Amino acid sequence: MTETSAASPTISLTGPMAGLAGLLVLALFMPAYDLGVAILAASKDDAGASLPAVISPIVREWQSLLGALFTPLAAVLGAWAVLRQIQENNAHEAARLRRVWRARRAAMPMVMSRVCDYAERSAALLREARATAESEHVVVGSRFAGKAPQLEEVTLNHILAMVEAAQTDREANAYQQLLHELQVHASRWRGFSGASGQQPERYFPHDVDTEIVDAAEIYARASNLLVMARPEGHAPGLPMSRYNGLFALGFRDDTAPPFKLAIAFDQSSPLLN
């Protein structure tokens, strides 16, 4: 996912000003029309009328003419000032939001590194659980009581803040998906190890495989977002998949069940930059 510069929201004055100009012309038309009719009538009534007789309707109608001129003009100028102020306020707000986004984005490499570390700790414990489940056909989470990986709340808050500050829906969705995966993974760890206050759960080998792939997905998503948060001009390249994430987490046997599961997930819902 590449960085996109958000254009400052502006209000085009062309449409409103054209409408106001139309109203001004319409407001001037009626008294001007009445004035023209009066002059024409005076000239017909007295073909030999002197110049003062001809222009006398102008003298009678000058107040209406000036009022018709200045009232819409004042309205146009007032509306233009209001629209211009709204436009300036929007520009200031857009600049402020962009500064917030840049500040949040600047912290993302550190935040994503923490998430990758969390995924590595989780994968290491799950590898141990997988070995136990394979040899004993099941593993009880009480063996991992107090050992479940923890992700600092401040890290989750940083990701949530980035969802709010993101300038595009695609960027916000990427951080939101990572946040969702982290919450689900942490919840399953709490249930497995008994940290939720209930009895520790029992995992069969395929249950552990699913959690291993979930850790790989978290690592891959965080790695992709880490690339996205690098300075402008950096080519992001191809996104990391769950399959690649398993290799990054130290798994090497690509014929093992976790790899097969990762391939299936990558095909059904591929990760995107």
C-alpha positions as CSV (number, residue, x, y, z in Angstrom):
1,M,0.0,0.0,0.0
2,T,1.5,3.3,-1.0
3,E,1.1,6.6,0.6
4,T,-1.5,8.9,-0.9
5,S,-1.6,12.6,-0.3
6,A,-5.0,13.8,0.8
7,A,-6.3,16.8,-0.9
8,S,-7.5,19.6,1.3
9,P,-11.3,19.7,1.2
10,T,-12.3,23.0,-0.4
11,I,-15.5,24.5,-1.4
12,S,-15.8,25.7,-5.0
13,L,-17.2,29.3,-5.1
14,T,-18.1,29.1,-8.8
15,G,-21.5,27.5,-8.3
16,P,-22.8,29.6,-5.4
17,M,-21.4,32.8,-6.9
18,A,-23.1,32.0,-10.3
19,G,-26.4,31.5,-8.5
20,L,-26.1,34.7,-6.6
21,A,-25.2,36.6,-9.7
22,G,-28.3,35.2,-11.4
23,L,-30.4,36.4,-8.5
24,L,-28.8,39.8,-8.8
25,V,-29.6,40.0,-12.5
26,L,-33.2,38.9,-11.8
27,A,-33.6,41.4,-9.0
28,L,-32.4,44.2,-11.3
29,F,-34.5,43.1,-14.2
30,M,-37.9,43.9,-12.8
31,P,-37.3,47.5,-11.8
32,A,-35.4,48.1,-15.0
33,Y,-38.2,46.6,-16.9
34,D,-40.7,48.8,-15.1
35,L,-38.6,51.8,-15.8
36,G,-38.3,51.0,-19.5
37,V,-42.1,50.6,-19.7
38,A,-42.6,53.9,-18.0
39,I,-40.2,55.7,-20.3
40,L,-41.8,54.1,-23.4
41,A,-45.3,55.1,-22.2
42,A,-44.2,58.7,-21.6
43,S,-42.7,58.9,-25.0
44,K,-45.8,57.5,-26.6
45,D,-48.2,59.8,-24.7
46,D,-46.3,62.9,-25.7
47,A,-44.3,62.5,-28.9
48,G,-43.1,66.0,-28.6
49,A,-42.2,65.8,-25.0
50,S,-39.2,67.6,-23.7
51,L,-36.2,65.7,-22.3
52,P,-37.3,66.3,-18.7
53,A,-40.6,64.8,-19.5
54,V,-39.0,61.7,-20.9
55,I,-36.6,61.3,-18.0
56,S,-39.1,62.0,-15.3
57,P,-39.9,58.2,-14.9
58,I,-36.2,57.7,-14.2
59,V,-36.3,60.3,-11.4
60,R,-39.4,58.6,-9.9
61,E,-37.9,55.1,-10.1
62,W,-34.3,55.8,-9.0
63,Q,-34.8,54.7,-5.4
64,S,-36.3,51.4,-6.5
65,L,-33.4,51.0,-9.0
66,L,-30.7,51.7,-6.4
67,G,-32.4,49.4,-3.9
68,A,-32.6,46.6,-6.4
69,L,-28.9,47.1,-7.2
70,F,-27.4,47.3,-3.7
71,T,-29.5,44.8,-1.8
72,P,-28.6,41.8,-3.9
73,L,-25.0,43.1,-4.2
74,A,-24.7,43.2,-0.4
75,A,-26.2,39.7,-0.2
76,V,-23.7,38.4,-2.8
77,L,-20.7,40.0,-1.0
78,G,-21.9,38.6,2.4
79,A,-22.4,35.1,1.0
80,W,-19.0,35.3,-0.6
81,A,-17.3,36.2,2.7
82,V,-19.1,33.3,4.5
83,L,-18.1,30.8,1.8
84,R,-14.5,32.0,1.8
85,Q,-14.3,31.7,5.6
86,I,-15.7,28.1,5.5
87,Q,-13.1,27.3,2.8
88,E,-10.3,28.6,5.0
89,N,-11.5,26.7,8.1
90,N,-11.7,23.5,6.0
91,A,-8.1,24.1,4.8
92,H,-6.9,24.6,8.3
93,E,-8.7,21.5,9.6
94,A,-7.3,19.4,6.7
95,A,-3.8,20.6,7.5
96,R,-4.2,19.7,11.1
97,L,-5.5,16.2,10.3
98,R,-2.6,15.6,8.0
99,R,-0.1,16.6,10.7
100,V,-1.9,14.1,13.1
101,W,-1.6,11.4,10.4
102,R,2.1,12.1,9.8
103,A,2.7,11.9,13.6
104,R,0.9,8.7,14.0
105,R,2.5,7.2,10.9
106,A,6.0,8.2,12.2
107,A,5.4,5.9,15.2
108,M,4.2,2.9,13.2
109,P,7.7,1.3,12.5
110,M,8.2,1.1,16.2
111,V,4.7,-0.2,16.8
112,M,4.8,-2.8,14.1
113,S,8.2,-4.0,15.3
114,R,6.5,-4.7,18.7
115,V,3.7,-6.6,17.0
116,C,6.3,-8.7,15.1
117,D,8.0,-9.5,18.4
118,Y,4.7,-10.5,19.9
119,A,4.0,-12.8,17.0
120,E,7.5,-14.4,17.4
121,R,7.0,-15.0,21.1
122,S,3.6,-16.5,20.4
123,A,4.9,-18.8,17.6
124,A,7.7,-20.0,19.9
125,L,5.2,-21.1,22.5
126,L,2.9,-22.6,20.0
127,R,5.7,-24.6,18.5
128,E,6.3,-26.1,21.9
129,A,2.5,-26.8,22.3
130,R,2.5,-28.4,18.8
131,A,5.2,-30.8,19.8
132,T,3.4,-31.8,22.9
133,A,0.1,-32.2,21.2
134,E,1.7,-34.3,18.5
135,S,3.4,-36.7,21.0
136,E,0.5,-36.9,23.4
137,H,-2.4,-36.3,21.0
138,V,-3.6,-33.3,23.0
139,V,-2.0,-30.5,25.0
140,V,-3.6,-28.9,28.1
141,G,-3.2,-25.1,28.4
142,S,-2.3,-25.3,32.1
143,R,1.3,-26.0,30.9
144,F,1.3,-22.4,29.6
145,A,-0.3,-20.7,32.5
146,G,1.5,-17.4,33.1
147,K,3.5,-17.9,29.8
148,A,1.0,-16.5,27.3
149,P,2.6,-13.6,25.3
150,Q,1.5,-10.2,26.2
151,L,1.1,-7.1,23.9
152,E,1.3,-3.8,25.7
153,E,-2.0,-1.8,25.7
154,V,-0.1,1.3,24.5
155,T,0.7,-0.7,21.3
156,L,-3.0,-1.4,20.7
157,N,-3.8,2.2,21.4
158,H,-1.3,3.3,18.7
159,I,-2.9,1.1,16.2
160,L,-6.4,2.3,17.1
161,A,-5.2,5.9,16.7
162,M,-3.8,5.1,13.3
163,V,-7.2,3.7,12.2
164,E,-8.7,7.1,13.2
165,A,-6.0,9.1,11.5
166,A,-5.8,7.1,8.3
167,Q,-6.4,9.2,5.2
168,T,-7.9,6.4,3.1
169,D,-10.4,3.6,3.8
170,R,-7.9,1.1,2.5
171,E,-5.2,2.2,4.9
172,A,-7.7,2.3,7.8
173,N,-8.9,-1.2,7.0
174,A,-5.4,-2.6,7.0
175,Y,-4.8,-1.4,10.6
176,Q,-8.3,-2.4,11.6
177,Q,-7.7,-6.0,10.4
178,L,-4.5,-6.2,12.3
179,L,-6.1,-4.9,15.4
180,H,-8.9,-7.5,15.0
181,E,-6.4,-10.4,14.5
182,L,-4.5,-9.3,17.6
183,Q,-7.6,-9.2,19.8
184,V,-8.7,-12.6,18.6
185,H,-5.3,-14.2,19.1
186,A,-4.9,-12.7,22.6
187,S,-8.4,-14.0,23.5
188,R,-7.6,-17.5,22.4
189,W,-4.4,-17.5,24.3
190,R,-6.3,-16.4,27.4
191,G,-8.8,-19.3,27.0
192,F,-6.1,-21.8,26.2
193,S,-3.8,-20.9,29.2
194,G,-6.7,-20.3,31.6
195,A,-5.8,-16.6,32.0
196,S,-9.5,-15.8,31.4
197,G,-10.4,-17.2,34.8
198,Q,-11.9,-20.5,33.4
199,Q,-10.3,-23.9,33.2
200,P,-7.5,-24.1,30.6
201,E,-8.6,-25.5,27.3
202,R,-7.3,-28.6,25.6
203,Y,-5.9,-28.3,22.1
204,F,-5.5,-31.0,19.5
205,P,-2.7,-30.7,16.9
206,H,-5.0,-29.1,14.3
207,D,-6.1,-26.5,16.9
208,V,-2.5,-25.6,17.5
209,D,-1.9,-25.5,13.7
210,T,-4.6,-22.9,13.4
211,E,-3.1,-20.7,16.0
212,I,0.3,-21.0,14.5
213,V,-1.1,-19.7,11.1
214,D,-2.8,-17.0,13.0
215,A,0.5,-15.9,14.5
216,A,2.0,-16.0,11.0
217,E,-0.8,-13.8,9.7
218,I,-0.2,-11.2,12.5
219,Y,3.5,-11.2,11.6
220,A,2.8,-10.8,7.9
221,R,0.2,-8.0,8.4
222,A,2.6,-6.1,10.7
223,S,5.5,-6.6,8.3
224,N,3.4,-5.2,5.4
225,L,2.3,-2.2,7.5
226,L,5.9,-1.7,8.5
227,V,6.9,-1.4,4.8
228,M,4.0,1.0,4.2
229,A,5.1,3.3,7.1
230,R,8.6,3.8,5.6
231,P,9.6,7.2,4.2
232,E,8.0,8.4,0.9
233,G,9.5,7.0,-2.3
234,H,10.1,3.6,-0.9
235,A,8.9,0.8,-3.2
236,P,6.7,-1.5,-1.1
237,G,7.1,-4.6,-3.2
238,L,5.0,-7.7,-2.8
239,P,3.0,-8.2,0.4
240,M,4.1,-10.9,2.8
241,S,1.7,-13.8,2.9
242,R,0.9,-16.2,5.8
243,Y,3.0,-18.8,4.1
244,N,6.0,-16.4,4.1
245,G,5.2,-15.5,7.6
246,L,5.7,-19.1,8.8
247,F,9.2,-19.0,7.3
248,A,9.9,-15.7,9.0
249,L,8.8,-17.2,12.3
250,G,11.3,-20.1,12.0
251,F,9.1,-22.9,10.6
252,R,10.9,-24.7,7.8
253,D,9.0,-27.9,6.9
254,D,6.7,-26.6,4.2
255,T,5.0,-30.0,4.0
256,A,3.8,-29.7,7.6
257,P,0.1,-29.1,8.3
258,P,0.5,-25.4,9.2
259,F,1.9,-24.6,5.8
260,K,-0.9,-26.4,4.1
261,L,-3.4,-24.4,6.2
262,A,-1.5,-21.2,5.4
263,I,-1.7,-21.9,1.7
264,A,-5.5,-22.5,1.9
265,F,-6.0,-19.2,3.8
266,D,-3.7,-17.3,1.4
267,Q,-5.8,-18.5,-1.5
268,S,-9.2,-17.8,0.1
269,S,-8.3,-14.4,1.6
270,P,-4.9,-13.1,0.4
271,L,-3.1,-10.3,2.4
272,L,-2.7,-7.1,0.6
273,N,-0.4,-4.1,0.9
